Amino acid sequence: MAIFEERGNKEMSKNNAAGIVGIITTKPRVVMDAPTWAQKVYEAVLEYRRPSGTKDKFFVQFPGQAAGTKKALLNIKKGKEVLIGGEVRTQNMDNPEPHEPRVKICIYAKVIAVNDPPADPQNEVKLCGHICKDPRIATARFGKIAVTSFIVAVNSHHGADYIPCVCWRNVAEAAAKLKVGAYVEITGRMQSREYKKKMPDGKPPYLATTHEVSVTQLGFAEDTDEQKTEGSEKTC
């Protein structure tokens, strides 16, 4: 297993794990109704401020029971800083508008709690899965690989999530060697990124937002035989 790292990381232990501290910026709304408060599922927008000052915004979904008690759930509202422990999930959207993504990416919280007092910044993701699409490579001057992006399929009890990932610098150079089916172990952080999306029929492009995992550490098998062995036998 080859390891390529951009910076240090804190170890996590699941095939799909995310821990983020951020601010709830919208009123949580019910996206799946249920007879009891514990079974209802809510959605809100979570804002995370990077050390650089850049703000990332993500969708976060959480069942009422993730808060622990009904009283704690009522305290999860717009303007509150929360700590979330959960996983990255993807959801195909039915009949999206032209300006909406076809695949929704969110943080699904298994635990959510209001921080009082405020906590240190946190944004950590760990994924274990298989490359399901050949990487896309962008080069800088003199043909040097600058950015590599790919999608990793992560299996779980609710099915597979197809999570976009992006790598930079030396991690991008390593990721450029990956092929479909390769087993990878990823450590990184969730981020949001704006881009201009082209519209059909020659209409002006508009500013869209995508969500992805920015990879800081990438582990993978160095040859095809090893990839198959590790992919079928190894778990995080």
DRENMAR-414910 format. One record per residue: y, z, x of N, C-alpha, C in turn; residue in three letters; residue number from 1. Coordinates in Angstrom, 3 decimals, padded with zeros to 6 digits, always signed. Layout:
% DRENMAR-414910
Y:Z:X:Y:Z:X:Y:Z:X:ALA:NUM
...
This chain:
% DRENMAR-414910
-001.192:+000.000:+000.845:+000.000:+000.000:+000.000:+001.237:+000.000:+000.876:MET:1
+002.012:-001.067:+000.800:+003.247:-001.165:+001.584:+004.389:-000.520:+000.804:ALA:2
+005.261:+000.193:+001.492:+006.391:+000.867:+000.861:+007.686:+000.331:+001.462:ILE:3
+008.600:-000.102:+000.608:+009.910:-000.565:+001.049:+010.951:+000.258:+000.311:PHE:4
+011.852:+000.902:+001.039:+012.742:+001.882:+000.435:+014.190:+001.605:+000.772:GLU:5
+015.062:+001.749:-000.238:+016.501:+001.619:-000.020:+017.108:+002.976:+000.310:GLU:6
+016.607:+004.030:-000.352:+017.121:+005.367:-000.097:+016.078:+006.356:-000.585:ARG:7
+016.290:+007.648:-000.343:+015.308:+008.663:-000.710:+015.166:+008.830:-002.205:GLY:8
+014.061:+009.468:-002.622:+013.814:+009.684:-004.045:+013.055:+010.973:-004.260:ASN:9
+013.114:+011.467:-005.484:+012.371:+012.652:-005.873:+011.091:+012.205:-006.571:LYS:10
+009.958:+012.788:-006.209:+008.675:+012.331:-006.731:+008.520:+012.665:-008.205:GLU:11
+007.967:+011.717:-008.976:+007.598:+011.941:-010.366:+006.140:+011.535:-010.529:MET:12
+005.520:+011.874:-011.648:+004.067:+011.801:-011.687:+003.479:+011.024:-012.859:SER:13
+004.234:+010.164:-013.529:+003.683:+009.431:-014.656:+003.790:+007.930:-014.418:LYS:14
+003.000:+007.151:-015.185:+003.106:+005.697:-015.085:+004.461:+005.193:-015.558:ASN:15
+005.107:+005.950:-016.439:+006.401:+005.567:-016.980:+007.179:+006.845:-017.250:ASN:16
+008.091:+007.177:-016.372:+008.840:+008.426:-016.506:+010.314:+008.198:-016.210:ALA:17
+011.176:+008.827:-017.009:+012.620:+008.706:-016.814:+013.277:+010.062:-017.048:ALA:18
+014.190:+010.415:-016.170:+014.979:+011.633:-016.327:+016.443:+011.309:-016.107:GLY:19
+017.277:+011.531:-017.102:+018.696:+011.154:-017.026:+019.577:+012.245:-017.613:ILE:20
+020.684:+012.510:-016.965:+021.733:+013.370:-017.496:+022.914:+012.476:-017.865:VAL:21
+023.387:+012.575:-019.101:+024.489:+011.723:-019.529:+025.205:+012.278:-020.745:GLY:22
+026.206:+011.548:-021.204:+027.017:+011.946:-022.350:+026.642:+011.097:-023.567:ILE:23
+026.391:+011.741:-024.697:+026.176:+011.023:-025.952:+027.532:+010.484:-026.420:ILE:24
+027.645:+009.161:-026.582:+028.951:+008.578:-026.902:+029.034:+008.036:-028.327:THR:25
+027.952:+008.085:-029.084:+027.978:+007.669:-030.486:+027.273:+008.714:-031.335:THR:26
+027.589:+008.736:-032.607:+026.906:+009.656:-033.515:+025.449:+009.231:-033.663:LYS:27
+024.486:+010.120:-033.399:+023.077:+009.748:-033.568:+022.798:+009.304:-035.005:PRO:28
+022.067:+008.197:-035.130:+021.716:+007.697:-036.461:+020.195:+007.639:-036.599:ARG:29
+019.721:+007.772:-037.807:+018.289:+007.737:-038.063:+017.804:+006.289:-038.033:VAL:30
+016.813:+006.001:-037.188:+016.242:+004.658:-037.126:+014.810:+004.643:-037.673:VAL:31
+014.232:+005.825:-037.844:+012.932:+005.925:-038.508:+012.930:+007.201:-039.328:MET:32
+012.940:+007.030:-040.641:+013.000:+008.192:-041.532:+011.612:+008.814:-041.679:ASP:33
+011.596:+010.080:-042.013:+010.343:+010.802:-042.189:+010.616:+012.015:-043.074:ALA:34
+009.564:+012.613:-043.644:+009.752:+013.755:-044.558:+010.351:+014.987:-043.885:PRO:35
+010.080:+015.183:-042.580:+010.555:+016.393:-041.906:+011.529:+016.041:-040.795:THR:36
+012.401:+016.989:-040.439:+013.382:+016.770:-039.388:+012.703:+016.478:-038.048:TRP:37
+011.552:+017.091:-037.814:+010.865:+016.935:-036.533:+010.312:+015.527:-036.335:ALA:38
+009.993:+014.828:-037.433:+009.375:+013.514:-037.347:+010.389:+012.364:-037.393:GLN:39
+011.593:+012.635:-037.839:+012.616:+011.587:-037.872:+012.929:+011.137:-036.443:LYS:40
+013.238:+009.853:-036.279:+013.624:+009.329:-034.970:+015.082:+008.883:-035.026:VAL:41
+015.843:+009.307:-034.039:+017.275:+009.037:-033.985:+017.585:+008.109:-032.809:TYR:42
+018.740:+007.434:-032.902:+019.204:+006.586:-031.805:+020.685:+006.835:-031.559:GLU:43
+021.063:+006.840:-030.290:+022.469:+006.994:-029.904:+022.680:+006.231:-028.602:ALA:44
+023.926:+006.144:-028.179:+024.254:+005.529:-026.891:+024.525:+006.644:-025.887:VAL:45
+023.905:+006.521:-024.728:+024.053:+007.502:-023.660:+024.834:+006.882:-022.515:LEU:46
+025.826:+007.595:-022.008:+026.630:+007.102:-020.884:+026.328:+007.922:-019.638:GLU:47
+026.029:+007.214:-018.548:+025.790:+007.854:-017.250:+026.831:+007.354:-016.263:TYR:48
+027.464:+008.275:-015.545:+028.477:+007.900:-014.553:+027.849:+007.956:-013.157:ARG:49
+027.849:+006.803:-012.478:+027.326:+006.750:-011.111:+028.263:+007.478:-010.156:ARG:50
+027.770:+007.856:-008.965:+028.648:+008.479:-007.964:+029.860:+007.608:-007.632:PRO:51
+029.723:+006.286:-007.771:+030.834:+005.369:-007.489:+031.893:+005.382:-008.585:SER:52
+031.551:+005.976:-009.733:+032.461:+005.987:-010.868:+032.123:+004.963:-011.932:GLY:53
+031.261:+004.000:-011.601:+030.818:+003.003:-012.580:+030.035:+003.675:-013.703:THR:54
+030.267:+003.234:-014.931:+029.579:+003.829:-016.080:+028.482:+002.889:-016.585:LYS:55
+027.293:+003.445:-016.747:+026.183:+002.733:-017.365:+025.990:+003.274:-018.769:ASP:56
+025.659:+002.388:-019.706:+025.409:+002.814:-021.078:+024.039:+002.319:-021.522:LYS:57
+023.254:+003.222:-022.097:+021.903:+002.901:-022.532:+021.702:+003.335:-023.977:PHE:58
+020.735:+002.698:-024.633:+020.269:+003.210:-025.912:+019.264:+004.327:-025.625:PHE:59
+019.377:+005.411:-026.356:+018.390:+006.479:-026.261:+017.853:+006.760:-027.651:VAL:60
+016.537:+006.856:-027.773:+015.890:+007.219:-029.023:+015.130:+008.515:-028.820:GLN:61
+015.120:+009.347:-029.868:+014.416:+010.621:-029.737:+013.969:+011.121:-031.104:PHE:62
+012.743:+011.634:-031.185:+012.303:+012.280:-032.420:+012.952:+013.657:-032.517:PRO:63
+013.099:+014.152:-033.726:+013.712:+015.463:-033.886:+013.017:+016.539:-033.084:GLY:64
+011.689:+016.453:-033.002:+010.938:+017.490:-032.304:+011.240:+017.533:-030.808:GLN:65
+011.832:+016.451:-030.248:+012.178:+016.443:-028.827:+013.239:+017.485:-028.501:ALA:66
+014.025:+017.878:-029.534:+015.070:+018.894:-029.332:+014.506:+020.309:-029.354:ALA:67
+013.304:+020.474:-029.880:+012.675:+021.794:-029.906:+012.828:+022.518:-031.223:GLY:68
+014.069:+022.648:-031.697:+014.344:+023.330:-032.965:+015.359:+022.521:-033.766:THR:69
+015.417:+022.787:-035.067:+016.372:+022.077:-035.910:+017.807:+022.422:-035.514:LYS:70
+018.032:+023.670:-035.129:+019.366:+024.087:-034.703:+019.789:+023.331:-033.444:LYS:71
+018.866:+023.195:-032.495:+019.170:+022.473:-031.257:+019.418:+020.996:-031.554:ALA:72
+018.672:+020.443:-032.507:+018.846:+019.044:-032.884:+020.244:+018.788:-033.440:LEU:73
+020.743:+019.695:-034.273:+022.063:+019.542:-034.867:+023.173:+019.585:-033.815:LEU:74
+022.867:+020.178:-032.657:+023.860:+020.289:-031.590:+023.909:+019.039:-030.710:ASN:75
+022.965:+018.134:-030.904:+022.970:+016.877:-030.144:+023.857:+015.892:-030.883:ILE:76
+025.073:+015.776:-030.449:+026.052:+014.946:-031.152:+027.010:+014.296:-030.165:LYS:77
+027.860:+013.452:-030.681:+028.806:+012.700:-029.864:+029.644:+013.637:-029.001:LYS:78
+029.746:+013.297:-027.720:+030.556:+014.080:-026.792:+029.786:+015.111:-026.004:GLY:79
+028.527:+015.360:-026.352:+027.729:+016.369:-025.672:+027.032:+015.772:-024.445:LYS:80
+026.980:+016.572:-023.363:+026.183:+016.186:-022.207:+024.752:+016.662:-022.428:GLU:81
+023.801:+015.761:-022.226:+022.397:+016.103:-022.468:+021.538:+015.743:-021.267:VAL:82
+020.425:+016.444:-021.169:+019.377:+016.130:-020.203:+018.219:+015.533:-020.976:LEU:83
+017.766:+014.357:-020.538:+016.693:+013.646:-021.231:+015.510:+013.472:-020.301:ILE:84
+014.327:+013.786:-020.796:+013.083:+013.508:-020.088:+012.206:+012.658:-020.983:GLY:85
+011.824:+011.478:-020.510:+011.036:+010.596:-021.367:+010.532:+009.395:-020.615:GLY:86
+010.675:+008.207:-021.199:+010.169:+006.989:-020.589:+011.002:+005.792:-021.029:GLU:87
+010.849:+004.692:-020.303:+011.532:+003.450:-020.641:+010.652:+002.666:-021.606:VAL:88
+011.229:+002.201:-022.710:+010.473:+001.413:-023.678:+011.204:+000.119:-024.006:ARG:89
+010.435:-000.877:-024.421:+011.011:-002.150:-024.855:+010.546:-002.456:-026.273:THR:90
+011.384:-003.156:-026.999:+011.090:-003.460:-028.396:+011.592:-004.864:-028.720:GLN:91
+010.699:-005.717:-029.233:+011.102:-007.054:-029.665:+011.935:-006.949:-030.936:ASN:92
+013.067:-007.641:-030.961:+013.965:-007.585:-032.101:+013.654:-008.720:-033.074:MET:93
+013.609:-008.405:-034.353:+013.364:-009.415:-035.382:+014.676:-010.107:-035.768:ASP:94
+014.694:-011.421:-035.681:+015.851:-012.225:-036.092:+017.172:-011.704:-035.525:ASN:95
+017.274:-011.594:-034.191:+018.533:-011.100:-033.616:+019.672:-012.095:-033.811:PRO:96
+020.884:-011.583:-033.878:+022.073:-012.439:-033.898:+022.216:-013.110:-032.532:GLU:97
+022.965:-014.210:-032.462:+023.111:-014.905:-031.171:+023.631:-014.005:-030.055:PRO:98
+024.460:-013.015:-030.401:+025.029:-012.139:-029.388:+024.134:-010.931:-029.081:HIS:99
+022.996:-010.806:-029.779:+022.106:-009.670:-029.586:+020.920:-010.049:-028.695:GLU:100
+020.382:-009.084:-027.919:+019.215:-009.383:-027.083:+017.960:-009.555:-027.923:PRO:101
+017.044:-010.375:-027.444:+015.774:-010.549:-028.136:+014.839:-009.367:-027.887:ARG:102
+015.055:-008.678:-026.761:+014.261:-007.499:-026.422:+015.207:-006.325:-026.195:VAL:103
+014.985:-005.252:-026.920:+015.812:-004.055:-026.787:+015.146:-003.108:-025.802:LYS:104
+015.921:-002.615:-024.853:+015.422:-001.683:-023.840:+016.108:-000.350:-024.051:ILE:105
+015.318:+000.699:-024.131:+015.910:+002.016:-024.383:+015.150:+003.095:-023.628:CYS:106
+015.751:+004.267:-023.569:+015.089:+005.460:-023.065:+014.549:+006.217:-024.274:ILE:107
+013.247:+006.434:-024.312:+012.646:+007.205:-025.395:+012.448:+008.626:-024.883:TYR:108
+013.171:+009.571:-025.493:+013.167:+010.948:-025.017:+012.026:+011.748:-025.639:ALA:109
+011.249:+012.385:-024.790:+010.232:+013.327:-025.255:+010.804:+014.749:-025.257:LYS:110
+011.838:+014.925:-024.435:+012.586:+016.187:-024.395:+014.059:+015.830:-024.299:VAL:111
+014.889:+016.467:-025.116:+016.334:+016.269:-025.032:+017.011:+017.609:-025.283:ILE:112
+017.952:+017.959:-024.410:+018.608:+019.262:-024.519:+020.059:+019.152:-024.084:ALA:113
+020.931:+019.866:-024.766:+022.349:+019.917:-024.401:+022.511:+020.784:-023.163:VAL:114
+023.271:+020.300:-022.183:+023.534:+021.057:-020.962:+024.745:+021.956:-021.160:ASN:115
+024.552:+023.220:-020.993:+025.652:+024.184:-021.090:+025.342:+025.355:-020.153:ASP:116
+025.963:+025.376:-018.961:+027.052:+024.516:-018.473:+026.544:+023.138:-018.062:PRO:117
+027.484:+022.204:-017.743:+027.091:+020.858:-017.312:+026.155:+020.895:-016.111:PRO:118
+025.280:+019.904:-016.017:+024.292:+019.828:-014.941:+024.696:+018.775:-013.912:ALA:119
+024.007:+018.791:-012.779:+024.253:+017.770:-011.760:+023.825:+016.405:-012.276:ASP:120
+024.456:+015.324:-011.808:+024.067:+013.982:-012.240:+022.599:+013.698:-011.932:PRO:121
+021.945:+012.972:-012.803:+020.552:+012.594:-012.596:+020.283:+011.264:-013.280:GLN:122
+019.572:+010.400:-012.603:+019.150:+009.122:-013.176:+017.967:+008.645:-012.347:ASN:123
+016.769:+008.967:-012.778:+015.560:+008.640:-012.030:+014.526:+007.996:-012.947:GLU:124
+013.899:+006.947:-012.438:+012.851:+006.251:-013.186:+011.690:+005.987:-012.246:VAL:125
+010.462:+006.179:-012.746:+009.280:+005.775:-011.988:+008.356:+004.989:-012.903:LYS:126
+007.905:+003.831:-012.405:+007.027:+002.956:-013.166:+005.836:+002.560:-012.317:LEU:127
+004.676:+002.431:-012.949:+003.491:+001.858:-012.322:+002.964:+000.778:-013.250:CYS:128
+002.792:-000.435:-012.750:+002.314:-001.504:-013.612:+002.062:-002.773:-012.843:GLY:129
+002.044:-003.892:-013.547:+001.724:-005.184:-012.944:+002.850:-006.191:-013.183:HIS:130
+003.116:-007.004:-012.181:+004.096:-008.076:-012.306:+003.567:-009.098:-013.312:ILE:131
+004.382:-009.429:-014.321:+003.908:-010.346:-015.359:+004.678:-011.669:-015.358:CYS:132
+005.564:-011.839:-014.404:+006.320:-013.085:-014.284:+006.731:-013.229:-012.823:LYS:133
+006.637:-014.453:-012.297:+007.027:-014.641:-010.894:+008.474:-014.205:-010.687:ASP:134
+008.760:-013.504:-009.573:+010.118:-013.024:-009.311:+011.135:-014.156:-009.229:PRO:135
+012.368:-013.835:-009.622:+013.496:-014.751:-009.451:+014.279:-014.289:-008.235:ARG:136
+014.633:-015.226:-007.376:+015.234:-014.884:-006.093:+016.624:-015.510:-005.986:ILE:137
+017.584:-014.708:-005.538:+018.934:-015.203:-005.260:+019.223:-014.999:-003.778:ALA:138
+019.735:-016.026:-003.141:+019.997:-015.944:-001.708:+021.484:-015.833:-001.421:THR:139
+021.785:-015.246:-000.278:+023.167:-015.120:+000.188:+023.396:-016.191:+001.269:ALA:140
+024.361:-015.991:+002.110:+024.657:-016.942:+003.181:+023.472:-017.078:+004.121:ARG:141
+023.302:-018.274:+004.663:+022.248:-018.582:+005.632:+020.844:-018.415:+005.036:PHE:142
+020.732:-018.437:+003.688:+019.422:-018.392:+003.058:+018.766:-017.029:+003.012:GLY:143
+019.460:-015.992:+003.389:+018.891:-014.646:+003.378:+018.758:-014.154:+001.930:LYS:144
+017.612:-013.568:+001.595:+017.374:-013.070:+000.239:+018.268:-011.870:-000.037:ILE:145
+019.043:-011.934:-001.108:+019.971:-010.855:-001.457:+019.500:-010.052:-002.658:ALA:146
+018.978:-010.744:-003.677:+018.572:-010.087:-004.919:+017.259:-010.702:-005.409:VAL:147
+016.336:-009.856:-005.817:+015.101:-010.312:-006.437:+014.913:-009.554:-007.743:THR:148
+014.623:-010.287:-008.811:+014.392:-009.651:-010.106:+013.025:-010.067:-010.639:SER:149
+012.402:-009.173:-011.405:+011.086:-009.449:-011.968:+010.876:-008.548:-013.174:PHE:150
+009.784:-008.792:-013.888:+009.422:-007.970:-015.046:+008.078:-007.315:-014.762:ILE:151
+008.000:-006.009:-014.995:+006.749:-005.284:-014.789:+006.207:-004.822:-016.133:VAL:152
+004.910:-005.054:-016.354:+004.242:-004.616:-017.574:+003.633:-003.241:-017.329:ALA:153
+004.033:-002.276:-018.150:+003.552:-000.897:-018.017:+002.775:-000.535:-019.278:VAL:154
+001.516:-000.189:-019.128:+000.678:+000.172:-020.269:+000.850:+001.636:-020.641:ASN:155
+000.766:+001.923:-021.940:+000.842:+003.299:-022.418:+000.057:+003.412:-023.715:SER:156
+000.053:+004.614:-024.307:-000.716:+004.838:-025.531:-000.183:+004.019:-026.702:HIS:157
+001.104:+003.635:-026.662:+001.672:+002.866:-027.774:+001.644:+001.359:-027.515:HIS:158
+001.093:+000.938:-026.382:+001.036:-000.479:-026.042:+001.706:-000.748:-024.708:GLY:159
+002.063:-001.996:-024.464:+002.682:-002.358:-023.188:+004.193:-002.501:-023.344:ALA:160
+004.916:-002.044:-022.323:+006.355:-002.255:-022.240:+006.626:-003.221:-021.087:ASP:161
+007.512:-004.182:-021.334:+007.822:-005.201:-020.326:+009.241:-004.947:-019.825:TYR:162
+009.324:-004.353:-018.647:+010.584:-003.771:-018.190:+011.187:-004.592:-017.048:ILE:163
+012.417:-005.094:-017.230:+013.071:-005.860:-016.163:+013.515:-004.955:-015.017:PRO:164
+013.313:-005.452:-013.805:+013.682:-004.699:-012.606:+014.466:-005.600:-011.658:CYS:165
+015.339:-005.004:-010.870:+016.127:-005.763:-009.903:+016.123:-005.021:-008.570:VAL:166
+016.003:-005.769:-007.474:+015.945:-005.193:-006.125:+017.045:-005.804:-005.262:CYS:167
+017.457:-005.041:-004.255:+018.545:-005.471:-003.388:+018.115:-005.344:-001.924:TRP:168
+018.783:-006.117:-001.064:+018.654:-006.030:+000.387:+017.187:-006.066:+000.847:ARG:169
+016.762:-005.091:+001.672:+015.407:-005.159:+002.228:+014.340:-005.016:+001.150:ASN:170
+014.644:-004.294:+000.064:+013.682:-004.179:-001.037:+013.532:-005.538:-001.719:VAL:171
+014.638:-006.290:-001.830:+014.596:-007.625:-002.429:+013.735:-008.567:-001.599:ALA:172
+013.825:-008.464:-000.274:+013.025:-009.318:+000.598:+011.534:-009.041:+000.399:GLU:173
+011.168:-007.765:+000.252:+009.767:-007.410:+000.028:+009.304:-007.880:-001.346:ALA:174
+010.144:-007.702:-002.359:+009.777:-008.061:-003.732:+009.604:-009.567:-003.895:ALA:175
+010.272:-010.339:-003.061:+010.180:-011.799:-003.157:+008.766:-012.294:-002.877:ALA:176
+007.936:-011.478:-002.246:+006.562:-011.865:-001.905:+005.590:-011.617:-003.052:LYS:177
+006.040:-010.935:-004.099:+005.138:-010.555:-005.184:+004.718:-011.761:-006.021:LEU:178
+003.502:-011.670:-006.542:+002.973:-012.703:-007.416:+002.566:-012.080:-008.753:LYS:179
+002.398:-012.932:-009.761:+001.949:-012.454:-011.066:+000.621:-011.721:-010.913:VAL:180
+000.518:-010.551:-011.531:-000.698:-009.748:-011.461:-000.660:-008.664:-010.412:GLY:181
+000.309:-008.714:-009.486:+000.400:-007.701:-008.442:+000.669:-006.327:-009.050:ALA:182
-000.031:-005.329:-008.520:+000.181:-003.946:-008.955:+001.307:-003.336:-008.130:TYR:183
+002.281:-002.698:-008.792:+003.425:-002.121:-008.089:+003.684:-000.696:-008.547:VAL:184
+004.253:+000.066:-007.650:+004.762:+001.407:-007.954:+006.250:+001.395:-007.642:GLU:185
+007.058:+001.739:-008.623:+008.508:+001.583:-008.524:+009.210:+002.917:-008.735:ILE:186
+010.167:+003.188:-007.892:+011.097:+004.286:-008.109:+012.502:+003.697:-008.126:THR:187
+013.317:+004.122:-009.074:+014.664:+003.583:-009.156:+015.511:+004.315:-010.164:GLY:188
+016.475:+003.598:-010.741:+017.387:+004.199:-011.716:+017.695:+003.166:-012.801:ARG:189
+017.975:+003.633:-014.002:+018.389:+002.738:-015.077:+019.839:+002.329:-014.855:MET:190
+020.132:+001.064:-015.167:+021.514:+000.623:-015.094:+021.773:-000.411:-016.184:GLN:191
+023.039:-000.546:-016.543:+023.464:-001.603:-017.463:+024.335:-002.572:-016.682:SER:192
+024.297:-003.828:-017.096:+025.045:-004.863:-016.368:+025.546:-005.894:-017.361:ARG:193
+026.814:-006.273:-017.215:+027.399:-007.285:-018.086:+027.282:-008.668:-017.438:GLU:194
+027.082:-009.663:-018.279:+027.006:-011.038:-017.794:+027.481:-011.979:-018.893:TYR:195
+027.828:-013.197:-018.509:+028.265:-014.199:-019.479:+027.051:-014.967:-019.997:LYS:196
+026.827:-014.898:-021.298:+025.687:-015.569:-021.914:+026.139:-016.880:-022.542:LYS:197
+025.425:-017.937:-022.202:+025.763:-019.246:-022.753:+025.351:-019.338:-024.216:LYS:198
+026.180:-019.984:-025.001:+025.910:-020.160:-026.423:+025.482:-021.599:-026.696:MET:199
+024.686:-021.814:-027.743:+024.268:-023.185:-028.074:+025.428:-024.013:-028.627:PRO:200
+025.231:-025.313:-028.662:+026.193:-026.245:-029.256:+027.546:-026.237:-028.559:ASP:201
+027.546:-025.897:-027.268:+028.780:-025.961:-026.502:+029.804:-024.898:-026.821:GLY:202
+029.408:-023.851:-027.555:+030.350:-022.778:-027.868:+030.665:-021.971:-026.612:LYS:203
+031.851:-021.344:-026.550:+032.232:-020.573:-025.359:+031.239:-019.420:-025.113:PRO:204
+030.956:-019.124:-023.848:+030.058:-018.001:-023.553:+030.724:-016.671:-023.927:PRO:205
+029.919:-015.663:-024.106:+030.471:-014.343:-024.411:+029.870:-013.316:-023.458:TYR:206
+030.498:-012.162:-023.388:+030.069:-011.111:-022.471:+028.950:-010.305:-023.117:LEU:207
+027.773:-010.336:-022.507:+026.612:-009.610:-023.016:+026.241:-008.508:-022.029:ALA:208
+025.423:-007.581:-022.477:+024.981:-006.467:-021.642:+023.461:-006.463:-021.545:THR:209
+022.960:-006.318:-020.339:+021.523:-006.188:-020.138:+021.227:-004.833:-019.502:THR:210
+020.013:-004.361:-019.709:+019.576:-003.086:-019.135:+018.365:-003.347:-018.258:HIS:211
+018.307:-002.675:-017.122:+017.238:-002.930:-016.156:+017.071:-001.718:-015.246:GLU:212
+015.971:-001.726:-014.497:+015.739:-000.687:-013.498:+016.158:-001.224:-012.139:VAL:213
+017.099:-000.552:-011.506:+017.506:-000.900:-010.150:+016.545:-000.196:-009.190:SER:214
+015.748:-000.963:-008.464:+014.659:-000.426:-007.657:+015.177:+000.084:-006.315:VAL:215
+014.848:+001.329:-006.004:+015.219:+001.901:-004.710:+014.014:+002.066:-003.807:THR:216
+012.816:+002.109:-004.381:+011.589:+002.180:-003.582:+010.510:+001.372:-004.283:GLN:217
+009.816:+000.533:-003.519:+008.803:-000.364:-004.072:+007.527:-000.260:-003.258:LEU:218
+006.436:+000.047:-003.921:+005.131:+000.075:-003.264:+004.229:-000.969:-003.890:GLY:219
+003.470:-001.699:-003.049:+002.560:-002.699:-003.583:+001.483:-003.002:-002.555:PHE:220
+000.366:-003.578:-003.040:-000.714:-003.981:-002.148:-000.309:-005.256:-001.417:ALA:221
-000.692:-005.365:-000.150:-000.209:-006.466:+000.686:-001.028:-007.746:+000.584:GLU:222
-002.258:-007.704:+000.014:-003.022:-008.924:-000.174:-003.655:-008.926:-001.550:ASP:223
-004.114:-010.087:-001.998:-004.591:-010.252:-003.366:-005.759:-009.347:-003.689:THR:224
-006.751:-009.256:-002.781:-007.918:-008.417:-003.049:-007.510:-006.967:-003.221:ASP:225
-006.616:-006.495:-002.364:-006.176:-005.111:-002.450:-005.377:-004.881:-003.723:GLU:226
-004.578:-005.876:-004.121:-003.808:-005.750:-005.350:-004.732:-005.519:-006.529:GLN:227
-005.799:-006.277:-006.614:-006.713:-006.151:-007.737:-007.381:-004.781:-007.745:LYS:228
-007.774:-004.304:-006.546:-008.436:-003.002:-006.462:-007.501:-001.890:-006.877:THR:229
-006.300:-001.874:-006.316:-005.366:-000.801:-006.631:-004.894:-000.887:-008.068:GLU:230
-004.684:-002.089:-008.568:-004.220:-002.258:-009.928:-005.204:-001.735:-010.950:GLY:231
-006.501:-001.793:-010.658:-007.503:-001.367:-011.639:-007.912:+000.077:-011.467:SER:232
-007.695:+000.633:-010.282:-008.204:+001.976:-010.012:-007.121:+003.037:-009.830:GLU:233
-005.960:+002.648:-009.375:-004.957:+003.645:-009.027:-003.988:+003.902:-010.161:LYS:234
-003.633:+005.154:-010.375:-002.595:+005.535:-011.326:-001.607:+006.436:-010.618:THR:235
-000.430:+006.557:-011.189:+000.592:+007.413:-010.575:+000.370:+008.868:-010.944:CYS:236
